């Protein structure tokens, strides 16, 4: 009787483990481990920022951020006015360092977001940006000395001046008093832009300062020049000065002090004073040649 031999099945190595899943389950497992091909980081950032909304004032919480025994957070400004958590009435136990770290890592919207600013900024960069943001609120420099408390965007300044201070338009002839210290500020419009015109008389230094500063984005300030001319109607003599417009974010006092303005001494000005004790002058805003 012949022996029959059957082929032995090849076994798996001991360290190889297999497990069968239905095809649909394998596809599901694969998809569970996949990351999206693209992530909208701004949407993700905004979603995390929403978690930082204070439940009392609804503003974004900035460090220091406080929490109660149950873990509810509140901003430091509201915490100063509260004895207990507004959500659960539990006691506050201290700062939430983890949430503060998250706040420091996220990008924050500028305070002027509602009026058009789209900048996203770190907490460190946010204060400096908001001081120079072109969407920031501006005071009425012309009317401030007379009690005007208006504040608005640069796009609204011209209309405010026309409606609230129509009598403050500068017509180019100032009553000149050599012994009186004075700092006058007017609004000038040119090329669909607005500028502050400063004319300051300093009897101690015997100087007349003239400054035109650009209102708007800092990078646009160098696009313009201003030409200031004093002249005599009788003789036809004139003296003319041209300078570039600095940004309005630079203090006028700083520019007066450090030589960033036109400065005319009284000896230069005196021959142009007319019989009515007025100084005729003309101002012209120009586009810088290399920017045209």
Beta strands, then each sheet from edge to edge (+ up, - down):
strand 1: 65-68
strand 2: 73-75
strand 3: 92-95
strand 4: 108-109
strand 5: 120-121
strand 6: 138-139
strand 7: 151-152
strand 8: 173-175
strand 9: 182-190
strand 10: 193-202
strand 11: 207-215
strand 12: 224-231
strand 13: 238-244
strand 14: 246-247
strand 15: 262-265
strand 16: 278-287
sheet 1: 2+ 1- 3+
sheet 2: 4+ 5-
sheet 3: 6+ 7-
sheet 4: 8+ 16- 12+ 13-
sheet 5: 9+ 10- 11+ 14+
sheet 6: 9+ 10- 11+ 15-
end
